[in-house]
Amino acid sequence: MEKLRHSPENLTCHSERTGFYSEGVWCAATLHRPADNSQQARPAILMVHGWGGIQNALTVPFYEEFTRVGYVVMTFDYRGWGESAGLPRQTISVRQRMRDADAALAFLKSHPSIDPRQNRGLGVFARRWKCGRACRRSPRTGRGHRPGSHAGW
């Protein structure tokens, strides 16, 4: 059987487990950085997955490619999902998810590897409704937020 292109053995990025609080609940997150070990501040992408997703499902091909071209990418689990805290488990609330996405975006913007003054700014990779709301609701830094959408994700 052929090896997967994006298997853990051949990733070209560095991943760091981290997390943030959303309304007092711990949300698990992972920062993925380019492999070149440069200390320069970089543009960033927050990957916000779909309804029933967790950060480790279906994201490797995306963050791997984004880091190869120089972005820092953050994935996370919504509260009550995956490795995040919170009860009840595996329930979906649009308002709660928007607040979690807002908290994730604030955490990512405050991270030392991201320069919030960079005009290239911060992208949000998600379904259209999520990235549009997160970008509109979050305070802008320069010309920062570049919403993007991937319909199949």
N, CA, C and O atoms as a GROMACS GRO file, in nm:
protein
  612
    1MET      N    1   0.084  -0.119   0.000
    1MET     CA    2   0.000   0.000   0.000
    1MET      C    3   0.088   0.124   0.000
    1MET      O    4   0.189   0.130   0.071
    2GLU      N    5   0.052   0.222  -0.079
    2GLU     CA    6   0.129   0.347  -0.085
    2GLU      C    7   0.120   0.424   0.045
    2GLU      O    8   0.018   0.420   0.115
    3LYS      N    9   0.227   0.496   0.077
    3LYS     CA   10   0.225   0.583   0.194
    3LYS      C   11   0.143   0.707   0.164
    3LYS      O   12   0.142   0.756   0.051
    4LEU      N   13   0.075   0.756   0.264
    4LEU     CA   14   0.003   0.882   0.248
    4LEU      C   15   0.102   0.994   0.226
    4LEU      O   16   0.210   0.993   0.285
    5ARG      N   17   0.068   1.090   0.145
    5ARG     CA   18   0.156   1.204   0.119
    5ARG      C   19   0.183   1.282   0.247
    5ARG      O   20   0.293   1.333   0.266
    6HIS      N   21   0.084   1.292   0.332
    6HIS     CA   22   0.095   1.373   0.453
    6HIS      C   23   0.095   1.287   0.578
    6HIS      O   24   0.021   1.314   0.672
    7SER      N   25   0.176   1.185   0.579
    7SER     CA   26   0.184   1.102   0.699
    7SER      C   27   0.269   1.173   0.804
    7SER      O   28   0.351   1.257   0.768
    8PRO      N   29   0.252   1.141   0.931
    8PRO     CA   30   0.328   1.207   1.037
    8PRO      C   31   0.479   1.199   1.018
    8PRO      O   32   0.552   1.286   1.066
    9GLU      N   33   0.528   1.095   0.948
    9GLU     CA   34   0.672   1.080   0.930
    9GLU      C   35   0.732   1.183   0.836
    9GLU      O   36   0.852   1.211   0.844
   10ASN      N   37   0.653   1.240   0.746
   10ASN     CA   38   0.712   1.330   0.648
   10ASN      C   39   0.654   1.472   0.650
   10ASN      O   40   0.659   1.542   0.549
   11LEU      N   41   0.599   1.514   0.760
   11LEU     CA   42   0.549   1.651   0.770
   11LEU      C   43   0.666   1.748   0.766
   11LEU      O   44   0.773   1.720   0.820
   12THR      N   45   0.645   1.860   0.702
   12THR     CA   46   0.752   1.959   0.690
   12THR      C   47   0.727   2.078   0.780
   12THR      O   48   0.783   2.186   0.758
   13CYS      N   49   0.645   2.062   0.881
   13CYS     CA   50   0.618   2.174   0.972
   13CYS      C   51   0.644   2.130   1.115
   13CYS      O   52   0.653   2.011   1.146
   14HIS      N   53   0.655   2.230   1.202
   14HIS     CA   54   0.670   2.204   1.345
   14HIS      C   55   0.535   2.231   1.411
   14HIS      O   56   0.474   2.335   1.387
   15SER      N   57   0.489   2.139   1.492
   15SER     CA   58   0.360   2.153   1.559
   15SER      C   59   0.381   2.164   1.709
   15SER      O   60   0.459   2.090   1.768
   16GLU      N   61   0.309   2.258   1.770
   16GLU     CA   62   0.320   2.283   1.913
   16GLU      C   63   0.181   2.280   1.975
   16GLU      O   64   0.093   2.357   1.936
   17ARG      N   65   0.161   2.191   2.072
   17ARG     CA   66   0.033   2.183   2.142
   17ARG      C   67   0.020   2.304   2.234
   17ARG      O   68   0.115   2.340   2.304
   18THR      N   69  -0.095   2.366   2.233
   18THR     CA   70  -0.121   2.483   2.316
   18THR      C   71  -0.270   2.487   2.344
   18THR      O   72  -0.338   2.386   2.329
   19GLY      N   73  -0.321   2.600   2.383
   19GLY     CA   74  -0.464   2.614   2.407
   19GLY      C   75  -0.497   2.753   2.457
   19GLY      O   76  -0.409   2.835   2.480
   20PHE      N   77  -0.625   2.778   2.472
   20PHE     CA   78  -0.674   2.909   2.513
   20PHE      C   79  -0.805   2.888   2.588
   20PHE      O   80  -0.862   2.779   2.585
   21TYR      N   81  -0.850   2.992   2.655
   21TYR     CA   82  -0.977   2.986   2.726
   21TYR      C   83  -1.084   3.060   2.647
   21TYR      O   84  -1.061   3.169   2.595
   22SER      N   85  -1.200   2.998   2.638
   22SER     CA   86  -1.317   3.062   2.578
   22SER      C   87  -1.426   3.063   2.685
   22SER      O   88  -1.481   2.959   2.720
   23GLU      N   89  -1.454   3.181   2.737
   23GLU     CA   90  -1.552   3.198   2.844
   23GLU      C   91  -1.523   3.104   2.961
   23GLU      O   92  -1.614   3.043   3.018
   24GLY      N   93  -1.395   3.094   2.997
   24GLY     CA   94  -1.354   3.014   3.112
   24GLY      C   95  -1.336   2.866   3.086
   24GLY      O   96  -1.301   2.792   3.179
   25VAL      N   97  -1.357   2.819   2.963
   25VAL     CA   98  -1.342   2.677   2.930
   25VAL      C   99  -1.218   2.659   2.843
   25VAL      O  100  -1.200   2.730   2.744
   26TRP      N  101  -1.133   2.564   2.881
   26TRP     CA  102  -1.009   2.536   2.810
   26TRP      C  103  -1.038   2.472   2.674
   26TRP      O  104  -1.108   2.372   2.666
   27CYS      N  105  -0.982   2.532   2.568
   27CYS     CA  106  -0.993   2.477   2.433
   27CYS      C  107  -0.854   2.435   2.386
   27CYS      O  108  -0.762   2.516   2.385
   28ALA      N  109  -0.840   2.311   2.346
   28ALA     CA  110  -0.713   2.259   2.297
   28ALA      C  111  -0.685   2.314   2.158
   28ALA      O  112  -0.776   2.324   2.075
   29ALA      N  113  -0.560   2.351   2.134
   29ALA     CA  114  -0.521   2.406   2.005
   29ALA      C  115  -0.382   2.355   1.969
   29ALA      O  116  -0.308   2.308   2.055
   30THR      N  117  -0.347   2.366   1.842
   30THR     CA  118  -0.214   2.331   1.794
   30THR      C  119  -0.168   2.438   1.697
   30THR      O  120  -0.240   2.474   1.604
   31LEU      N  121  -0.047   2.489   1.720
   31LEU     CA  122   0.016   2.583   1.627
   31LEU      C  123   0.109   2.505   1.536
   31LEU      O  124   0.191   2.426   1.582
   32HIS      N  125   0.095   2.527   1.407
   32HIS     CA  126   0.179   2.462   1.307
   32HIS      C  127   0.262   2.571   1.240
   32HIS      O  128   0.207   2.666   1.185
   33ARG      N  129   0.395   2.556   1.246
   33ARG     CA  130   0.485   2.657   1.192
   33ARG      C  131   0.569   2.598   1.079
   33ARG      O  132   0.595   2.478   1.076
   34PRO      N  133   0.612   2.684   0.987
   34PRO     CA  134   0.703   2.635   0.882
   34PRO      C  135   0.828   2.572   0.943
   34PRO      O  136   0.870   2.610   1.052
   35ALA      N  137   0.886   2.479   0.873
   35ALA     CA  138   1.000   2.404   0.924
   35ALA      C  139   1.131   2.481   0.921
   35ALA      O  140   1.231   2.431   0.972
   36ASP      N  141   1.135   2.599   0.863
   36ASP     CA  142   1.263   2.670   0.847
   36ASP      C  143   1.318   2.731   0.976
   36ASP      O  144   1.428   2.785   0.976
   37ASN      N  145   1.244   2.724   1.085
   37ASN     CA  146   1.287   2.774   1.216
   37ASN      C  147   1.316   2.923   1.220
   37ASN      O  148   1.383   2.970   1.312
   38SER      N  149   1.269   2.998   1.124
   38SER     CA  150   1.288   3.143   1.124
   38SER      C  151   1.213   3.205   1.242
   38SER      O  152   1.104   3.161   1.276
   39GLN      N  153   1.272   3.306   1.302
   39GLN     CA  154   1.208   3.375   1.414
   39GLN      C  155   1.124   3.494   1.370
   39GLN      O  156   1.067   3.564   1.453
   40GLN      N  157   1.116   3.518   1.239
   40GLN     CA  158   1.039   3.633   1.191
   40GLN      C  159   0.890   3.613   1.214
   40GLN      O  160   0.840   3.500   1.210
   41ALA      N  161   0.820   3.724   1.238
   41ALA     CA  162   0.674   3.718   1.251
   41ALA      C  163   0.615   3.682   1.115
   41ALA      O  164   0.666   3.725   1.012
   42ARG      N  165   0.510   3.606   1.116
   42ARG     CA  166   0.453   3.555   0.991
   42ARG      C  167   0.303   3.582   0.984
   42ARG      O  168   0.238   3.608   1.084
   43PRO      N  169   0.250   3.576   0.862
   43PRO     CA  170   0.104   3.580   0.849
   43PRO      C  171   0.047   3.449   0.904
   43PRO      O  172   0.118   3.349   0.912
   44ALA      N  173  -0.078   3.452   0.942
   44ALA     CA  174  -0.138   3.336   1.007
   44ALA      C  175  -0.273   3.301   0.948
   44ALA      O  176  -0.342   3.384   0.889
   45ILE      N  177  -0.308   3.175   0.965
   45ILE     CA  178  -0.439   3.124   0.925
   45ILE      C  179  -0.498   3.048   1.043
   45ILE      O  180  -0.432   2.962   1.101
   46LEU      N  181  -0.620   3.081   1.078
   46LEU     CA  182  -0.694   3.007   1.178
   46LEU      C  183  -0.786   2.911   1.104
   46LEU      O  184  -0.873   2.953   1.029
   47MET      N  185  -0.766   2.781   1.125
   47MET     CA  186  -0.851   2.682   1.059
   47MET      C  187  -0.968   2.651   1.151
   47MET      O  188  -0.951   2.598   1.260
   48VAL      N  189  -1.087   2.684   1.104
   48VAL     CA  190  -1.211   2.662   1.180
   48VAL      C  191  -1.289   2.554   1.106
   48VAL      O  192  -1.341   2.578   0.997
   49HIS      N  193  -1.297   2.437   1.165
   49HIS     CA  194  -1.356   2.322   1.096
   49HIS      C  195  -1.508   2.320   1.106
   49HIS      O  196  -1.569   2.405   1.171
   50GLY      N  197  -1.565   2.222   1.042
   50GLY     CA  198  -1.711   2.212   1.032
   50GLY      C  199  -1.779   2.163   1.158
   50GLY      O  200  -1.718   2.149   1.264
   51TRP      N  201  -1.906   2.136   1.144
   51TRP     CA  202  -1.994   2.106   1.257
   51TRP      C  203  -1.943   1.998   1.350
   51TRP      O  204  -1.930   2.022   1.471
   52GLY      N  205  -1.912   1.881   1.299
   52GLY     CA  206  -1.876   1.769   1.386
   52GLY      C  207  -1.729   1.739   1.388
   52GLY      O  208  -1.689   1.630   1.430
   53GLY      N  209  -1.647   1.832   1.343
   53GLY     CA  210  -1.504   1.806   1.330
   53GLY      C  211  -1.424   1.831   1.456
   53GLY      O  212  -1.468   1.900   1.548
   54ILE      N  213  -1.306   1.774   1.457
   54ILE     CA  214  -1.206   1.802   1.559
   54ILE      C  215  -1.079   1.843   1.486
   54ILE      O  216  -1.065   1.819   1.366
   55GLN      N  217  -0.986   1.903   1.558
   55GLN     CA  218  -0.869   1.962   1.492
   55GLN      C  219  -0.780   1.862   1.420
   55GLN      O  220  -0.708   1.900   1.328
   56ASN      N  221  -0.783   1.736   1.457
   56ASN     CA  222  -0.696   1.639   1.393
   56ASN      C  223  -0.761   1.566   1.276
   56ASN      O  224  -0.698   1.480   1.214
   57ALA      N  225  -0.884   1.599   1.244
   57ALA     CA  226  -0.954   1.530   1.136
   57ALA      C  227  -0.954   1.615   1.009
   57ALA      O  228  -1.007   1.727   1.008
   58LEU      N  229  -0.897   1.562   0.905
   58LEU     CA  230  -0.900   1.622   0.771
   58LEU      C  231  -0.823   1.754   0.757
   58LEU      O  232  -0.839   1.823   0.657
   59THR      N  233  -0.741   1.790   0.854
   59THR     CA  234  -0.672   1.919   0.845
   59THR      C  235  -0.528   1.909   0.796
   59THR      O  236  -0.473   2.008   0.747
   60VAL      N  237  -0.464   1.792   0.809
   60VAL     CA  238  -0.322   1.780   0.775
   60VAL      C  239  -0.290   1.826   0.634
   60VAL      O  240  -0.196   1.903   0.617
   61PRO      N  241  -0.363   1.784   0.531
   61PRO     CA  242  -0.327   1.830   0.396
   61PRO      C  243  -0.334   1.981   0.381
   61PRO      O  244  -0.260   2.039   0.301
   62PHE      N  245  -0.422   2.046   0.456
   62PHE     CA  246  -0.435   2.190   0.446
   62PHE      C  247  -0.324   2.262   0.521
   62PHE      O  248  -0.254   2.344   0.462
   63TYR      N  249  -0.307   2.233   0.650
   63TYR     CA  250  -0.206   2.309   0.723
   63TYR      C  251  -0.066   2.277   0.674
   63TYR      O  252   0.022   2.363   0.680
   64GLU      N  253  -0.044   2.156   0.627
   64GLU     CA  254   0.087   2.120   0.572
   64GLU      C  255   0.122   2.211   0.453
   64GLU      O  256   0.233   2.263   0.444
   65GLU      N  257   0.027   2.228   0.364
   65GLU     CA  258   0.053   2.313   0.246
   65GLU      C  259   0.067   2.460   0.284
   65GLU      O  260   0.152   2.530   0.230
   66PHE      N  261  -0.015   2.507   0.377
   66PHE     CA  262  -0.005   2.647   0.420
   66PHE      C  263   0.130   2.676   0.485
   66PHE      O  264   0.190   2.781   0.461
   67THR      N  265   0.179   2.583   0.569
   67THR     CA  266   0.308   2.606   0.634
   67THR      C  267   0.422   2.600   0.533
   67THR      O  268   0.523   2.669   0.549
   68ARG      N  269   0.408   2.519   0.431
   68ARG     CA  270   0.513   2.511   0.328
   68ARG      C  271   0.534   2.644   0.257
   68ARG      O  272   0.644   2.673   0.210
   69VAL      N  273   0.430   2.725   0.248
   69VAL     CA  274   0.443   2.856   0.182
   69VAL      C  275   0.459   2.970   0.281
   69VAL      O  276   0.450   3.087   0.243
   70GLY      N  277   0.484   2.938   0.410
   70GLY     CA  278   0.524   3.040   0.504
   70GLY      C  279   0.424   3.087   0.607
   70GLY      O  280   0.453   3.180   0.682
   71TYR      N  281   0.306   3.027   0.614
   71TYR     CA  282   0.206   3.069   0.712
   71TYR      C  283   0.222   2.992   0.843
   71TYR      O  284   0.268   2.878   0.844
   72VAL      N  285   0.184   3.056   0.953
   72VAL     CA  286   0.160   2.986   1.078
   72VAL      C  287   0.012   2.951   1.077
   72VAL      O  288  -0.072   3.035   1.046
   73VAL      N  289  -0.020   2.827   1.110
   73VAL     CA  290  -0.159   2.781   1.107
   73VAL      C  291  -0.197   2.731   1.246
   73VAL      O  292  -0.121   2.657   1.309
   74MET      N  293  -0.315   2.771   1.292
   74MET     CA  294  -0.364   2.719   1.419
   74MET      C  295  -0.493   2.641   1.395
   74MET      O  296  -0.585   2.688   1.328
   75THR      N  297  -0.497   2.520   1.451
   75THR     CA  298  -0.618   2.439   1.453
   75THR      C  299  -0.662   2.430   1.599
   75THR      O  300  -0.581   2.449   1.689
   76PHE      N  301  -0.789   2.402   1.623
   76PHE     CA  302  -0.836   2.391   1.761
   76PHE      C  303  -0.962   2.305   1.767
   76PHE      O  304  -1.028   2.282   1.666
   77ASP      N  305  -0.992   2.260   1.888
   77ASP     CA  306  -1.117   2.188   1.914
   77ASP      C  307  -1.213   2.281   1.986
   77ASP      O  308  -1.174   2.348   2.082
   78TYR      N  309  -1.337   2.286   1.940
   78TYR     CA  310  -1.438   2.364   2.011
   78TYR      C  311  -1.457   2.306   2.151
   78TYR      O  312  -1.429   2.189   2.175
   79ARG      N  313  -1.505   2.389   2.242
   79ARG     CA  314  -1.531   2.337   2.378
   79ARG      C  315  -1.632   2.223   2.368
   79ARG      O  316  -1.727   2.226   2.291
   80GLY      N  317  -1.605   2.122   2.452
   80GLY     CA  318  -1.691   2.003   2.452
   80GLY      C  319  -1.661   1.905   2.340
   80GLY      O  320  -1.732   1.805   2.326
   81TRP      N  321  -1.558   1.929   2.260
   81TRP     CA  322  -1.522   1.843   2.148
   81TRP      C  323  -1.374   1.807   2.154
   81TRP      O  324  -1.295   1.884   2.208
   82GLY      N  325  -1.337   1.693   2.100
   82GLY     CA  326  -1.197   1.653   2.090
   82GLY      C  327  -1.127   1.658   2.225
   82GLY      O  328  -1.175   1.600   2.322
   83GLU      N  329  -1.013   1.727   2.229
   83GLU     CA  330  -0.933   1.734   2.351
   83GLU      C  331  -0.967   1.855   2.438
   83GLU      O  332  -0.902   1.877   2.540
   84SER      N  333  -1.064   1.933   2.399
   84SER     CA  334  -1.104   2.049   2.479
   84SER      C  335  -1.192   2.007   2.597
   84SER      O  336  -1.258   1.903   2.593
   85ALA      N  337  -1.191   2.090   2.700
   85ALA     CA  338  -1.278   2.067   2.816
   85ALA      C  339  -1.419   2.115   2.780
   85ALA      O  340  -1.443   2.168   2.672
   86GLY      N  341  -1.509   2.096   2.872
   86GLY     CA  342  -1.644   2.148   2.854
   86GLY      C  343  -1.749   2.040   2.850
   86GLY      O  344  -1.732   1.935   2.789
   87LEU      N  345  -1.860   2.070   2.917
   87LEU     CA  346  -1.976   1.982   2.918
   87LEU      C  347  -2.098   2.062   2.877
   87LEU      O  348  -2.102   2.183   2.903
   88PRO      N  349  -2.194   2.003   2.815
   88PRO     CA  350  -2.200   1.865   2.769
   88PRO      C  351  -2.105   1.842   2.651
   88PRO      O  352  -2.060   1.938   2.588
   89ARG      N  353  -2.075   1.717   2.622
   89ARG     CA  354  -1.984   1.681   2.514
   89ARG      C  355  -2.061   1.667   2.383
   89ARG      O  356  -2.179   1.632   2.381
   90GLN      N  357  -1.992   1.696   2.274
   90GLN     CA  358  -2.043   1.679   2.137
   90GLN      C  359  -2.180   1.741   2.113
   90GLN      O  360  -2.266   1.680   2.048
   91THR      N  361  -2.201   1.860   2.164
   91THR     CA  362  -2.323   1.934   2.130
   91THR      C  363  -2.283   2.053   2.043
   91THR      O  364  -2.169   2.100   2.049
   92ILE      N  365  -2.375   2.099   1.963
   92ILE     CA  366  -2.346   2.208   1.870
   92ILE      C  367  -2.433   2.328   1.902
   92ILE      O  368  -2.556   2.319   1.906
   93SER      N  369  -2.367   2.441   1.926
   93SER     CA  370  -2.435   2.568   1.945
   93SER      C  371  -2.364   2.669   1.857
   93SER      O  372  -2.244   2.694   1.874
   94VAL      N  373  -2.435   2.728   1.762
   94VAL     CA  374  -2.374   2.824   1.671
   94VAL      C  375  -2.315   2.941   1.749
   94VAL      O  376  -2.201   2.981   1.723
   95ARG      N  377  -2.389   2.995   1.843
   95ARG     CA  378  -2.338   3.109   1.921
   95ARG      C  379  -2.212   3.073   2.000
   95ARG      O  380  -2.116   3.149   2.003
   96GLN      N  381  -2.214   2.957   2.063
   96GLN     CA  382  -2.098   2.913   2.140
   96GLN      C  383  -1.978   2.892   2.049
   96GLN      O  384  -1.866   2.928   2.085
   97ARG      N  385  -2.000   2.835   1.932
   97ARG     CA  386  -1.889   2.813   1.838
   97ARG      C  387  -1.833   2.946   1.788
   97ARG      O  388  -1.712   2.958   1.768
   98MET      N  389  -1.917   3.044   1.766
   98MET     CA  390  -1.868   3.175   1.724
   98MET      C  391  -1.783   3.237   1.835
   98MET      O  392  -1.680   3.298   1.807
   99ARG      N  393  -1.826   3.222   1.960
   99ARG     CA  394  -1.746   3.275   2.072
   99ARG      C  395  -1.614   3.201   2.083
   99ARG      O  396  -1.511   3.262   2.112
  100ASP      N  397  -1.614   3.069   2.060
  100ASP     CA  398  -1.489   2.994   2.061
  100ASP      C  399  -1.397   3.038   1.947
  100ASP      O  400  -1.277   3.053   1.966
  101ALA      N  401  -1.454   3.060   1.830
  101ALA     CA  402  -1.372   3.107   1.716
  101ALA      C  403  -1.317   3.246   1.745
  101ALA      O  404  -1.202   3.274   1.711
  102ASP      N  405  -1.396   3.334   1.806
  102ASP     CA  406  -1.346   3.467   1.843
  102ASP      C  407  -1.230   3.456   1.942
  102ASP      O  408  -1.130   3.527   1.929
  103ALA      N  409  -1.243   3.367   2.042
  103ALA     CA  410  -1.136   3.348   2.141
  103ALA      C  411  -1.012   3.289   2.076
  103ALA      O  412  -0.900   3.328   2.110
  104ALA      N  413  -1.030   3.196   1.983
  104ALA     CA  414  -0.916   3.137   1.911
  104ALA      C  415  -0.843   3.243   1.830
  104ALA      O  416  -0.720   3.248   1.829
  105LEU      N  417  -0.920   3.327   1.762
  105LEU     CA  418  -0.860   3.434   1.681
  105LEU      C  419  -0.784   3.533   1.768
  105LEU      O  420  -0.674   3.576   1.732
  106ALA      N  421  -0.840   3.570   1.883
  106ALA     CA  422  -0.772   3.661   1.974
  106ALA      C  423  -0.642   3.598   2.026
  106ALA      O  424  -0.540   3.666   2.034
  107PHE      N  425  -0.647   3.470   2.061
  107PHE     CA  426  -0.526   3.401   2.109
  107PHE      C  427  -0.420   3.398   2.000
  107PHE      O  428  -0.303   3.428   2.027
  108LEU      N  429  -0.459   3.362   1.878
  108LEU     CA  430  -0.363   3.354   1.769
  108LEU      C  431  -0.300   3.490   1.741
  108LEU      O  432  -0.179   3.499   1.720
  109LYS      N  433  -0.380   3.594   1.740
  109LYS     CA  434  -0.328   3.729   1.714
  109LYS      C  435  -0.230   3.774   1.821
  109LYS      O  436  -0.141   3.855   1.793
  110SER      N  437  -0.245   3.724   1.943
  110SER     CA  438  -0.157   3.765   2.052
  110SER      C  439  -0.030   3.680   2.061
  110SER      O  440   0.059   3.711   2.141
  111HIS      N  441  -0.019   3.576   1.981
  111HIS     CA  442   0.096   3.487   1.988
  111HIS      C  443   0.221   3.557   1.936
  111HIS      O  444   0.213   3.630   1.836
  112PRO      N  445   0.337   3.537   2.001
  112PRO     CA  446   0.459   3.608   1.960
  112PRO      C  447   0.507   3.578   1.818
  112PRO      O  448   0.581   3.658   1.761
  113SER      N  449   0.467   3.466   1.760
  113SER     CA  450   0.511   3.437   1.624
  113SER      C  451   0.429   3.512   1.519
  113SER      O  452   0.460   3.505   1.400
  114ILE      N  453   0.326   3.582   1.563
  114ILE     CA  454   0.240   3.659   1.473
  114ILE      C  455   0.260   3.807   1.503
  114ILE      O  456   0.252   3.849   1.618
  115ASP      N  457   0.284   3.886   1.400
  115ASP     CA  458   0.296   4.030   1.416
  115ASP      C  459   0.162   4.092   1.377
  115ASP      O  460   0.131   4.099   1.258
  116PRO      N  461   0.080   4.138   1.475
  116PRO     CA  462  -0.052   4.192   1.442
  116PRO      C  463  -0.045   4.321   1.361
  116PRO      O  464  -0.147   4.364   1.306
  117ARG      N  465   0.072   4.383   1.353
  117ARG     CA  466   0.085   4.506   1.274
  117ARG      C  467   0.111   4.478   1.127
  117ARG      O  468   0.105   4.570   1.045
  118GLN      N  469   0.139   4.354   1.094
  118GLN     CA  470   0.164   4.321   0.954
  118GLN      C  471   0.037   4.342   0.872
  118GLN      O  472  -0.070   4.297   0.911
  119ASN      N  473   0.050   4.410   0.761
  119ASN     CA  474  -0.066   4.432   0.675
  119ASN      C  475  -0.115   4.302   0.612
  119ASN      O  476  -0.231   4.293   0.573
  120ARG      N  477  -0.027   4.202   0.600
  120ARG     CA  478  -0.070   4.075   0.541
  120ARG      C  479  -0.166   4.004   0.633
  120ARG      O  480  -0.248   3.924   0.587
  121GLY      N  481  -0.157   4.030   0.759
  121GLY     CA  482  -0.255   3.994   0.859
  121GLY      C  483  -0.287   3.849   0.880
  121GLY      O  484  -0.199   3.762   0.874
  122LEU      N  485  -0.411   3.823   0.902
  122LEU     CA  486  -0.458   3.696   0.954
  122LEU      C  487  -0.571   3.646   0.867
  122LEU      O  488  -0.664   3.720   0.836
  123GLY      N  489  -0.564   3.521   0.828
  123GLY     CA  490  -0.672   3.463   0.750
  123GLY      C  491  -0.750   3.364   0.834
  123GLY      O  492  -0.698   3.309   0.931
  124VAL      N  493  -0.874   3.343   0.798
  124VAL     CA  494  -0.957   3.244   0.865
  124VAL      C  495  -1.001   3.147   0.757
  124VAL      O  496  -1.061   3.188   0.658
  125PHE      N  497  -0.973   3.019   0.776
  125PHE     CA  498  -1.006   2.917   0.677
  125PHE      C  499  -1.120   2.836   0.732
  125PHE      O  500  -1.102   2.757   0.825
  126ALA      N  501  -1.239   2.854   0.674
  126ALA     CA  502  -1.357   2.788   0.728
  126ALA      C  503  -1.469   2.791   0.626
  126ALA      O  504  -1.454   2.843   0.515
  127ARG      N  505  -1.578   2.734   0.665
  127ARG     CA  506  -1.697   2.752   0.582
  127ARG      C  507  -1.735   2.899   0.582
  127ARG      O  508  -1.707   2.971   0.678
  128ARG      N  509  -1.796   2.943   0.479
  128ARG     CA  510  -1.822   3.085   0.455
  128ARG      C  511  -1.890   3.154   0.573
  128ARG      O  512  -1.846   3.263   0.610
  129TRP      N  513  -1.994   3.098   0.633
  129TRP     CA  514  -2.066   3.169   0.739
  129TRP      C  515  -1.978   3.192   0.860
  129TRP      O  516  -1.987   3.297   0.924
  130LYS      N  517  -1.892   3.095   0.893
  130LYS     CA  518  -1.808   3.111   1.010
  130LYS      C  519  -1.700   3.215   0.987
  130LYS      O  520  -1.679   3.302   1.071
  131CYS      N  521  -1.631   3.206   0.873
  131CYS     CA  522  -1.520   3.298   0.854
  131CYS      C  523  -1.572   3.440   0.835
  131CYS      O  524  -1.509   3.534   0.882
  132GLY      N  525  -1.684   3.458   0.770
  132GLY     CA  526  -1.739   3.592   0.753
  132GLY      C  527  -1.775   3.656   0.886
  132GLY      O  528  -1.741   3.772   0.910
  133ARG      N  529  -1.841   3.582   0.972
  133ARG     CA  530  -1.878   3.637   1.103
  133ARG      C  531  -1.757   3.662   1.190
  133ARG      O  532  -1.748   3.766   1.254
  134ALA      N  533  -1.662   3.568   1.193
  134ALA     CA  534  -1.544   3.584   1.277
  134ALA      C  535  -1.464   3.706   1.233
  134ALA      O  536  -1.414   3.782   1.316
  135CYS      N  537  -1.451   3.726   1.103
  135CYS     CA  538  -1.373   3.839   1.054
  135CYS      C  539  -1.445   3.970   1.078
  135CYS      O  540  -1.381   4.070   1.110
  136ARG      N  541  -1.576   3.973   1.063
  136ARG     CA  542  -1.651   4.097   1.086
  136ARG      C  543  -1.651   4.135   1.232
  136ARG      O  544  -1.644   4.253   1.266
  137ARG      N  545  -1.660   4.036   1.321
  137ARG     CA  546  -1.675   4.065   1.463
  137ARG      C  547  -1.542   4.095   1.531
  137ARG      O  548  -1.541   4.160   1.636
  138SER      N  549  -1.432   4.050   1.475
  138SER     CA  550  -1.302   4.068   1.539
  138SER      C  551  -1.245   4.205   1.506
  138SER      O  552  -1.257   4.251   1.393
  139PRO      N  553  -1.184   4.272   1.604
  139PRO     CA  554  -1.121   4.401   1.576
  139PRO      C  555  -1.014   4.385   1.469
  139PRO      O  556  -0.932   4.293   1.475
  140ARG      N  557  -1.014   4.473   1.373
  140ARG     CA  558  -0.919   4.464   1.262
  140ARG      C  559  -0.785   4.525   1.301
  140ARG      O  560  -0.778   4.619   1.380
  141THR      N  561  -0.680   4.470   1.244
  141THR     CA  562  -0.547   4.527   1.261
  141THR      C  563  -0.494   4.554   1.122
  141THR      O  564  -0.462   4.461   1.048
  142GLY      N  565  -0.485   4.679   1.085
  142GLY     CA  566  -0.443   4.712   0.950
  142GLY      C  567  -0.545   4.662   0.851
  142GLY      O  568  -0.666   4.680   0.870
  143ARG      N  569  -0.497   4.598   0.745
  143ARG     CA  570  -0.586   4.540   0.646
  143ARG      C  571  -0.594   4.390   0.665
  143ARG      O  572  -0.614   4.314   0.570
  144GLY      N  573  -0.577   4.347   0.789
  144GLY     CA  574  -0.554   4.209   0.823
  144GLY      C  575  -0.644   4.100   0.775
  144GLY      O  576  -0.599   4.020   0.694
  145HIS      N  577  -0.764   4.091   0.818
  145HIS     CA  578  -0.841   3.968   0.803
  145HIS      C  579  -0.875   3.940   0.658
  145HIS      O  580  -0.936   4.021   0.588
  146ARG      N  581  -0.833   3.823   0.613
  146ARG     CA  582  -0.858   3.779   0.477
  146ARG      C  583  -0.943   3.653   0.482
  146ARG      O  584  -0.888   3.543   0.484
  147PRO      N  585  -1.074   3.667   0.484
  147PRO     CA  586  -1.156   3.548   0.496
  147PRO      C  587  -1.137   3.458   0.375
  147PRO      O  588  -1.119   3.504   0.263
  148GLY      N  589  -1.143   3.328   0.400
  148GLY     CA  590  -1.135   3.230   0.293
  148GLY      C  591  -1.235   3.120   0.322
  148GLY      O  592  -1.280   3.104   0.435
  149SER      N  593  -1.268   3.047   0.221
  149SER     CA  594  -1.364   2.941   0.240
  149SER      C  595  -1.322   2.821   0.159
  149SER      O  596  -1.262   2.835   0.052
  150HIS      N  597  -1.353   2.705   0.210
  150HIS     CA  598  -1.329   2.582   0.136
  150HIS      C  599  -1.458   2.502   0.149
  150HIS      O  600  -1.488   2.449   0.256
  151ALA      N  601  -1.532   2.492   0.042
  151ALA     CA  602  -1.666   2.436   0.047
  151ALA      C  603  -1.670   2.290   0.089
  151ALA      O  604  -1.770   2.246   0.146
  152GLY      N  605  -1.564   2.214   0.064
  152GLY     CA  606  -1.569   2.071   0.095
  152GLY      C  607  -1.523   2.037   0.234
  152GLY      O  608  -1.511   1.919   0.267
  153TRP      N  609  -1.496   2.134   0.314
  153TRP     CA  610  -1.437   2.105   0.446
  153TRP      C  611  -1.539   2.115   0.553
  153TRP      O  612  -1.507   2.094   0.670
   0.00000   0.00000   0.00000
